[in-house]
Amino acid sequence: MSENEQWYYDSATGEVSQGKQEGFLDRMGPYPTREAAEDAIATAKERNKAWDEEDEK
């Protein structure tokens, strides 16, 4: 899958785009599908929670 086929989530605007765009500070990804990019924040929260639980052990 090329970079232009991958999806990104912009945490500053809440927008999802395909392919790399200008700027990278607020960009999350790449994701293989639009749906995965749209779920970027939820995925990050789940991962952070799992990591926090692991750290507590």
C-alpha positions as CSV (number, residue, x, y, z in Angstrom):
1,M,0.0,0.0,0.0
2,S,1.5,3.3,-1.0
3,E,1.5,6.4,1.1
4,N,-1.2,8.0,-1.1
5,E,-3.5,5.1,-0.4
6,Q,-3.2,5.3,3.4
7,W,-5.5,7.4,5.7
8,Y,-4.7,10.0,8.3
9,Y,-6.6,11.7,11.1
10,D,-5.9,15.3,11.9
11,S,-6.5,15.8,15.7
12,A,-6.6,19.6,15.3
13,T,-9.4,19.6,12.9
14,G,-11.0,16.2,13.3
15,E,-10.8,15.6,9.6
16,V,-9.7,12.4,7.9
17,S,-7.7,12.6,4.7
18,Q,-6.1,10.1,2.3
19,G,-2.4,10.5,1.5
20,K,0.0,12.7,3.4
21,Q,-0.9,16.3,3.6
22,E,1.1,19.4,4.7
23,G,2.0,19.5,8.3
24,F,2.5,16.6,10.6
25,L,2.2,17.8,14.2
26,D,-1.5,17.0,14.5
27,R,-1.6,14.0,12.1
28,M,-2.2,10.5,13.4
29,G,-1.6,7.5,11.2
30,P,-1.2,6.0,8.7
31,Y,-4.3,3.8,8.8
32,P,-5.2,1.2,6.2
33,T,-8.9,2.4,5.9
34,R,-10.9,5.5,6.3
35,E,-12.9,3.9,9.1
36,A,-9.7,3.1,11.0
37,A,-8.6,6.7,10.7
38,E,-12.0,7.9,11.9
39,D,-11.6,5.8,15.0
40,A,-8.1,7.1,15.7
41,I,-8.9,8.9,18.9
42,A,-10.8,5.9,20.3
43,T,-8.0,3.5,19.3
44,A,-5.5,5.8,21.0
45,K,-7.6,6.0,24.2
46,E,-7.9,2.2,24.3
47,R,-4.1,1.7,23.8
48,N,-3.3,4.3,26.5
49,K,-5.6,2.6,28.9
50,A,-4.0,-0.8,28.3
51,W,-0.5,0.7,28.7
52,D,-1.5,2.5,31.9
53,E,-2.9,-0.8,33.3
54,E,0.3,-2.6,32.3
55,D,2.4,0.1,34.0
56,E,0.4,-0.4,37.2
57,K,1.4,-4.0,37.3
